[in-house]
Amino acid sequence: MKPLYHGTIYDFEEIDVSAGKGYKDFGKGFYATAVPSHAERLAIRNKSIAEKRQSFLKNKKGIKIQPIIAYRYNLLFSEETTGLKVKIFEKADKEWLRFILQNRKCNGCMHDYDIVIGPTADAETTTIINEYYDELEESGYSDEVCDKVIAELKPENLPKQYFFRTPEAVNTLSFEKVKRQVIG
């Protein structure tokens, strides 16, 4: 069993893969990381975004504003995935880059994997990808352009993320004692 962490501002007792947002690296679903500080950074970032939205909404009449608290959930991941379709990217390479670019273009998923494990495309990665976006599109994600993008990404610095697309995939997770932590 491997400990995973999910940083969020939402309190939940069960994982609902349909609650995730689309246009993400591996598609719409539930994301976790093996790096506690990465989960915490995501929760802090999401808290900041929510607070800005909340501040804007304070000026709107009749909208009830909820307090914002960040949570970190400790999960245990079992690598026993009998019957599940699993994709593992060992490193940020051309295949990984093409995969995340396709998923970021849609609200759902561009694949049928239950679980995907691989590097996180962080904010710096997104900036680099955006710089090359037109060239990537025009070239049809050619090896040459993908190689240029990967060279700038510093893939060794990208933390690994774990993506769960289906309820069956979520069943490979179990909550440890949920550790709630107010952040920021």
Secondary structure, DSSP 8 states (H G I E B T S, - for coil): -EEEEEEESS--SS--GGGS-SSSTT-SSEEEES-HHHHHHHHHHHHHHHHHHHHHHTTSTT--------EEEEEEE----TT--EEE-SSS-HHHHHHHHHHHTSSS-SS--SEEEEE---HHHHHHHHHHHHHHHHHTS-HHHHHHHHHHH-GGG--EEEEE-SHHHHTTEEE-S-------
